[in-house]
Amino acid sequence: MIKNYINGQWVESSETFETVNPATGEHLATVAQASPEQVALACESARAAFPAWANMPVQKRAKIINRIGDLIADNVETLSELETKDTGLPLYQTRNALIPRASNNFYFFAEMSKQMNGHTYPMDDQLLNYTLYQPTGVCALISPWNVPFMTGTWKSAPCLALGNTAVMKQSELSPLTTDLLGKIMEEAGVPKGVYNIVHGYGSTTGQALITNKEVNAISFTGGTSTGEHIIANAGLKKFSMELGGKSPVMIFDDCDWDRAMDAAVFGIFSINGERCTAGSRIFVQETVYNKFCDEFAKRARNIRCGDPMDTNTKVGSLISKQHFDKVTGYIRIGLEEGATLLAGGPEKPDYLPDSLKNGHFVAPTVFSNVTNDMRIAREEIFGPVAVLIPFKDEQDVIRQANDNDYGLASYLWTNDSSRVHRIAKAVDTGMMFVNSQNVRDLRTPFGGVKASGTGREGGTYSYEVFAEPKNVCISL
Ligand code: NAD
């Protein structure tokens, strides 16, 4: 039984739900579903633990945070296997990238907490203002299922390092590694009540958490409609909203072809395409469009879905039947809209072994002859489905890139350095990667604009949600 972690105790609930391996249908665990009363208890525990944790000497607190990073590093193997079983993500990605990155989250924010400083604003010789950054208080941390451990730790590390206490709610579809994180917190010496975990569905457990009056801030990652619901229902709280995306990749004919091709393939098919920053709208200059489509489709056809536990597998199983239906539904919509299917399709691959017949596998799918007004180009599919759209010139691609509700990440491939600056400025996006994969530097702001969210996390940008600047004005 996966239990809730409240005030340092592992507690069961009267209601439970099941978590299954999406690749095989195998039952993995029964999970306690936190009741509204248990959520309230978790929030009260976080409130009670807050003063001592906030006032702990920063060196001492940072030592505990670093210890969490060490314990994650010691448990990469177990965590990766659990994450892969719970989500269908390929083991080669959880083990080599997603889980190891989680320990860096703790190391990075432990170090940053030691260097936290404010500003001074002298007014002639009359007054001196200075800012004190203080922890926000009790924070609700809400994560989706797509890279659950990475996302959960990305929130937990700055939250705790900056002196806040937390109530964490992981997605009901992927609770296993968060359970282990609670055990790691305990072993690292995090005092009781500082870190609490409540499991359950969004509409019950999540809803009780976001409306709780003890909660000062909500750091949420998930779908745009859920984010909007939270803002409308949570009352007066601080928000960080990391929401959906439909990120454009802009490929000019003067780019480094091989690198751009590699990055475009990786950008949509890694993490099963279940990636908020996936390069899911691929704009290719018309002069090289046909050549790009041919090569991209060939590359996609060579990526086979398979057992996520096999380290040769590049695309595993989608998270659930419901999500499989959504993704394959979009593939059917693409066919109805008149796009040309170059690879993959809505049917499960016929080469899967019997042991994976119950899994939710979608082969890497590629559409050409897509126009920016088609639903497959406008809406977040959140699966391994690439849409290839031609463009004429710089103005045309800027217009098409911005003609979308979302604005999370953007990718630009060109060797014209002046064009780089013009496009970086003109595209509505939270993050622009130029001649680069999506590489994460923890000091930089992560987040999006328009329907992709509000607020930024990363480096000192995490102060926005996890710290309050207090101004102190002294008459001299
Ligand atoms: P979701 O919005 O359905 O769920 C996210 C989390 O919110 C889950 O833990 C869920 O239980 C919880 N939740 C749902 N309703 C709630 C409520 N009323 N109150 C409180 N909590 C509630 O999203 P999902 O399907 O789990 O994840 C996929 C989405 O996440 C995609 O849109 C993807 O783009 C987005 N995402 C964004 C980022 C980013 O950094 N911008 C990163 C990863 C995923």
Boltz pocket constraint, residues with backbone or C-beta under 6 A from the ligand:
constraints:
  - pocket:
      binder: B
      contacts: [[A, 142], [A, 143], [A, 144], [A, 145], [A, 146], [A, 147], [A, 151], [A, 169], [A, 170], [A, 171], [A, 172], [A, 200], [A, 201], [A, 202], [A, 203], [A, 205], [A, 206], [A, 207], [A, 210], [A, 221], [A, 222], [A, 223], [A, 224], [A, 226], [A, 227], [A, 229], [A, 230], [A, 241], [A, 242], [A, 243], [A, 244], [A, 245], [A, 275], [A, 276], [A, 380], [A, 382], [A, 408], [A, 448], [A, 452], [A, 453]]
      max_distance: 6.0
